[in-house]
């Protein structure tokens, strides 16, 4: 039985992941570090409903009690810090999307994996969605290539837009070269150019709840897939379990996950430059990224407002 620990249980992913894990007989969430955003009553309700007996205030306090830690916090600028107690012990760590918000953290995550053998997995469940995986397998079986794709997502540039960018990674693979912002002051739309000549449009103009869709022009014809519901969570957790058992899996390496962050960072710079093409290689490690602390503060305020209205 794989023992899972959850750190910073601030979003609905705590329920979605735990429901999937507890529905099978391979893994159980056995420890939780609620973090600073999740209200105490909400955390208590969660651990009670799922029968989780170990609650700690510091992530390091659960390191000896679990086999893998899930870092789920809304402040992506703290993801690396919250993962380090487990990485230092040589333990695998799942970091939820977005895994980081700046290039410095991406470079450090890559260094830890490359030089110290850190076992870092995670990112968006949408990368592993069954319809997308089926399309990728069909194309591989046909030895077909994607020439052009439009990835349709929901509004929310970085925190939610990362889903669509990771879908592009799941379909097109790595090798993004440059990004150009196309949306002006309208909802986020940007163009990604790949080293193999493929092109993608990341369209984040859809309203909340609209779901995700891929339209792809391939060397064997047009393909379209839509992704709705909660099945990507199940697929992702199944891949995590395979990874933990040392079995063949589809989890992306850290370089693929950080490429998605680089694409978003380049889109941010392009927008600041009025839509100029920005190469991923141009990104400066010390440049400002996406402010995770501000996002977590806003997220917490919204959650308090919802709780206040319901009380």
C-alpha positions in Angstrom: 0.0 0.0 0.0 1.4 3.4 -1.1 1.3 5.9 1.8 0.5 9.4 0.5 1.0 12.7 2.4 -0.8 15.9 1.3 0.9 19.3 1.9 -1.2 22.5 1.7 -4.7 21.2 1.0 -6.0 24.4 -0.4 -7.9 23.5 -3.6 -10.4 20.9 -4.7 -7.6 18.7 -5.9 -7.3 17.4 -2.3 -10.7 15.8 -2.7 -10.3 14.8 -6.4 -7.0 13.0 -5.8 -8.0 11.4 -2.5 -11.3 10.1 -3.9 -9.5 8.4 -6.8 -6.8 7.0 -4.6 -9.2 5.7 -1.9 -11.4 4.1 -4.6 -8.7 1.6 -5.3 -6.6 -0.7 -3.2 -3.1 0.6 -4.1 -2.8 3.8 -2.2 -4.1 5.7 0.8 -3.7 9.3 2.0 -2.4 8.8 5.6 -1.1 12.2 6.5 -2.0 15.9 5.9 -0.2 19.2 6.5 -3.2 21.6 6.0 -1.1 24.7 5.4 -2.0 28.4 6.0 -4.8 28.9 3.5 -7.2 26.1 4.3 -9.5 27.0 7.2 -9.1 24.8 10.3 -12.8 23.6 10.2 -12.5 22.7 6.5 -9.3 20.8 7.1 -10.9 18.9 10.0 -13.9 18.0 7.8 -11.6 16.7 5.1 -9.5 14.5 7.3 -12.6 13.2 9.1 -14.4 12.3 5.9 -11.5 10.4 4.5 -10.3 8.8 7.7 -6.8 10.4 7.7 -5.3 10.0 11.1 -2.0 12.0 11.0 -2.2 15.8 10.8 1.0 17.9 11.2 1.9 21.5 11.1 5.3 21.1 9.3 5.8 19.0 6.2 9.0 17.6 7.5 7.0 16.0 10.4 5.3 13.6 7.9 8.4 12.7 5.9 8.9 9.4 7.8 5.3 8.4 7.6 4.7 8.6 3.9 6.1 7.1 0.6 5.3 10.1 -1.6 4.3 13.7 -0.8 1.8 15.8 -2.8 2.5 19.5 -2.8 -0.9 21.1 -3.5 -0.6 24.7 -2.3 -1.9 27.7 -4.3 1.3 29.7 -3.7 3.5 28.2 -6.4 6.4 30.3 -5.2 6.6 28.0 -2.1 6.3 24.7 -3.9 10.0 24.1 -4.0 10.4 25.1 -0.4 7.6 22.8 0.7 8.9 19.9 -1.4 12.5 20.1 0.0 12.0 18.1 3.2 11.0 15.1 1.0 13.6 15.7 -1.7 16.4 15.8 0.9 15.3 12.3 2.0 15.3 11.0 -1.5 11.5 10.6 -1.6 9.4 11.1 -4.7 7.4 14.4 -4.7 4.3 15.3 -6.7 4.0 19.0 -7.3 0.6 20.2 -8.4 0.1 22.7 -11.3 1.6 25.2 -11.8 4.7 23.5 -10.4 6.5 26.9 -10.3 6.0 30.5 -11.3 9.4 31.7 -12.2 12.5 30.5 -14.1 14.7 30.4 -11.0 12.6 27.7 -9.5 12.4 25.8 -12.8 16.1 25.7 -13.1 16.5 24.5 -9.5 13.9 21.7 -10.0 15.8 20.6 -13.1 19.1 20.8 -11.3 17.8 18.7 -8.4 16.5 16.0 -10.8 19.7 16.1 -12.9 22.4 16.4 -10.3 20.9 14.9 -7.2 18.5 12.4 -8.6 15.4 14.1 -7.2 12.2 12.3 -8.1 9.9 15.1 -9.1 6.6 14.5 -10.8 3.3 16.4 -11.1 1.8 19.1 -13.2 -1.6 19.2 -14.8 -3.9 16.2 -15.0 -5.0 17.4 -18.4 -1.7 16.3 -19.9 -2.8 12.7 -19.2 -6.5 12.9 -20.1 -7.7 9.8 -21.8 -9.1 11.4 -25.0 -5.7 13.2 -25.5 -3.7 10.0 -24.8 -5.9 8.1 -27.2 -5.3 10.7 -29.9 -1.5 10.7 -29.3 -1.5 6.8 -29.5 -3.5 6.9 -32.8 -1.0 9.4 -34.3 1.9 7.3 -33.1 0.4 4.1 -34.6 -0.1 5.9 -37.9 3.4 7.5 -37.7 1.6 10.8 -38.1 2.8 14.2 -37.0 0.9 17.3 -35.7 1.5 20.3 -38.0 -0.9 22.7 -36.3 -3.1 22.6 -33.2 -5.5 24.8 -31.4 -5.8 24.1 -27.7 -9.0 25.6 -26.3 -9.1 26.2 -22.5 -10.8 28.3 -19.9 -10.1 31.8 -18.8 -7.4 32.4 -16.1 -4.1 33.1 -17.7 -1.5 31.3 -15.5 -3.2 29.3 -12.8 -5.8 27.8 -15.1 -4.2 28.4 -18.5 -1.4 26.1 -17.6 -3.8 23.2 -18.1 -4.1 24.0 -21.9 -0.3 24.5 -22.2 0.3 21.1 -20.6 -2.3 19.6 -23.0 -0.1 21.0 -25.8 2.9 19.3 -24.3 1.0 16.0 -24.1 0.0 16.3 -27.8 3.0 17.9 -29.4 5.8 16.8 -27.0 8.6 19.1 -26.1 10.7 21.5 -28.2 8.8 24.8 -27.9 11.0 27.5 -29.3 9.1 30.8 -29.1 5.9 32.4 -28.0 3.9 35.4 -29.3 1.0 37.0 -27.5 -2.0 37.4 -29.9 -4.7 38.6 -27.6 -4.1 42.3 -27.0 -6.4 43.3 -24.2 -8.8 40.4 -25.0 -8.8 37.1 -23.3 -5.5 35.3 -23.5 -4.5 33.8 -26.8 -1.0 33.1 -27.8 1.0 31.3 -30.5 3.7 28.7 -29.8 6.3 27.7 -32.4 8.2 24.4 -32.0 11.7 23.5 -33.2 10.3 20.7 -35.4 8.1 23.2 -37.3 4.8 22.5 -35.5 2.7 25.4 -34.5 0.1 25.8 -31.7 -2.5 28.3 -30.6 -3.3 28.4 -26.9 -6.8 29.8 -26.6 -7.8 30.7 -23.1 -10.9 32.7 -24.0 -13.4 30.1 -23.0 -15.7 30.8 -20.0 -15.3 28.9 -16.7 -16.9 25.5 -17.0 -16.6 25.4 -20.8 -14.1 22.5 -20.7 -11.1 21.9 -22.9 -10.9 21.0 -26.6 -8.1 20.2 -29.1 -8.4 20.8 -32.9 -5.3 19.4 -34.6 -4.2 19.3 -38.3 -2.0 16.3 -38.7 -0.2 14.6 -41.6 -3.2 12.2 -41.8 -6.0 14.6 -41.4 -7.9 16.7 -38.9 -8.5 15.4 -35.4 -10.7 16.8 -32.6 -11.1 15.8 -29.0 -13.0 17.3 -26.1 -12.2 16.8 -22.4 -14.8 17.2 -19.7 -15.5 15.8 -16.2 -13.1 14.4 -13.6 -11.6 11.5 -15.5 -8.2 13.2 -16.0 -7.7 13.0 -12.2 -8.2 9.2 -12.3 -5.8 8.8 -15.2 -3.1 10.9 -13.5 -3.4 9.0 -10.2 -3.2 5.7 -12.1 0.1 6.9 -13.7 1.4 8.0 -10.3 0.7 4.5 -8.8 2.5 2.9 -11.8 5.4 5.2 -11.2 5.5 4.4 -7.5 5.5 0.6 -8.2 8.4 1.0 -10.7 6.1 0.1 -13.6 6.1 1.7 -17.1 4.2 5.1 -16.9 3.4 8.2 -18.9 4.4 10.8 -16.4 6.3 13.7 -18.0 9.9 14.3 -16.9 10.7 17.5 -15.1 12.0 19.2 -18.2 8.6 18.8 -19.9 6.8 20.3 -16.9 9.2 23.2 -16.7 8.9 23.8 -20.5 5.2 24.5 -19.9 6.1 27.1 -17.3 8.6 28.6 -19.7 5.9 28.9 -22.4 3.7 30.8 -20.0 6.6 33.1 -18.9 7.4 33.8 -22.5 3.7 34.6 -23.2 3.8 37.1 -20.2 6.9 38.8 -21.6 5.5 38.9 -25.1 2.3 40.6 -23.8 4.5 43.1 -21.9 6.3 43.8 -25.2 3.1 44.3 -27.2 3.0 40.9 -28.8 6.7 40.5 -29.8 8.0 37.0 -30.5 9.9 35.8 -27.4 12.2 32.9 -27.5 12.2 30.6 -24.5 16.1 30.9 -24.5 15.8 34.6 -23.9 14.1 34.3 -20.5 16.2 35.7 -17.7 16.5 33.6 -14.5 16.1 36.8 -12.3 13.1 38.2 -14.2 9.8 38.5 -12.3 7.5 35.7 -12.9 3.9 35.1 -11.8 3.3 36.1 -8.2 2.3 33.0 -6.3 2.1 34.8 -3.0 -0.4 37.3 -4.4 -2.5 34.6 -6.0 -2.6 32.6 -2.8 -3.7 35.7 -0.8 -6.4 36.4 -3.4 -7.5 32.7 -3.4 -7.8 32.7 0.4 -9.8 35.9 0.4 -12.2 34.5 -2.1 -12.6 31.3 0.0 -13.3 33.4 3.2 -15.9 35.4 1.3 -17.7 32.2 0.2 -17.6 30.7 3.7 -18.9 34.0 5.1 -21.9 34.0 2.7 -22.7 30.4 3.6 -22.6 30.8 7.3 
